[in-house]
Amino acid sequence: HYPVEQVVRLLKQAATRALLEDERHPFATQRLKSGRLPSVWQQDFRKVFLYSAADIRGRIVYVNNNPLEAGYKPQH
């Protein structure tokens, strides 16, 4: 019953907490002068609705291939 924007915000917060707890946050040692961590998240997001298993598989392929297409190493 939440707007998608609030769900995304809550997911980002939970994921950031998990990164910190697991000591896997990529910017954990790079605090800003304010004491805050730089965000690993982009400011805004696009709403993409996936209506089928094929849609979901296509997004998984996109996410897996995106770093490679940008010239980066694969992520796990």
C-alpha positions in Angstrom: 0.0 0.0 0.0 3.0 2.3 -0.3 3.9 4.5 -3.3 6.7 3.0 -5.3 9.0 5.9 -4.5 8.7 5.1 -0.8 9.4 1.4 -1.4 12.5 2.3 -3.4 13.7 4.6 -0.6 13.2 1.9 2.0 15.0 -0.7 -0.1 17.9 1.6 -0.6 18.1 2.3 3.1 18.0 -1.4 4.0 20.6 -2.3 1.4 22.9 0.5 2.6 22.6 -0.8 6.2 23.4 -4.3 5.0 26.5 -3.1 3.1 27.7 -1.4 6.2 27.0 -4.3 8.5 28.8 -6.7 6.1 31.7 -4.2 5.8 31.1 -4.2 2.0 30.1 -0.5 1.6 32.5 0.8 -1.2 32.7 4.3 0.4 32.9 3.3 4.1 36.3 4.9 4.5 35.4 8.1 2.5 33.1 10.0 4.8 32.2 13.6 3.8 33.0 16.6 5.9 29.5 16.3 7.3 30.3 12.8 8.5 27.9 11.2 6.0 28.9 8.6 3.6 28.7 9.2 -0.2 25.8 7.4 -1.6 26.1 4.3 -3.7 22.7 5.1 -5.2 21.8 7.4 -8.1 19.6 10.4 -7.1 16.5 9.4 -9.0 15.2 6.2 -10.6 13.1 5.0 -13.5 9.9 3.1 -12.9 10.0 -0.1 -14.9 7.2 -2.6 -14.6 7.9 -6.2 -15.4 4.9 -8.2 -16.3 6.3 -11.6 -17.2 9.1 -14.0 -16.4 10.6 -13.1 -19.7 10.6 -9.4 -18.7 12.4 -10.3 -15.5 15.0 -12.5 -17.2 15.7 -9.7 -19.7 16.4 -7.2 -16.9 18.7 -9.7 -15.2 20.7 -10.1 -18.4 20.8 -6.3 -18.7 22.1 -5.8 -15.2 24.7 -8.5 -15.6 25.9 -7.1 -18.9 25.8 -3.4 -18.1 29.2 -3.2 -16.4 30.8 -5.2 -19.2 29.4 -2.8 -21.8 30.8 0.1 -19.8 34.2 -1.5 -19.9 34.2 -2.7 -16.3 34.8 -6.2 -14.8 31.8 -8.4 -14.2 30.1 -8.0 -10.8 28.9 -10.8 -8.6 
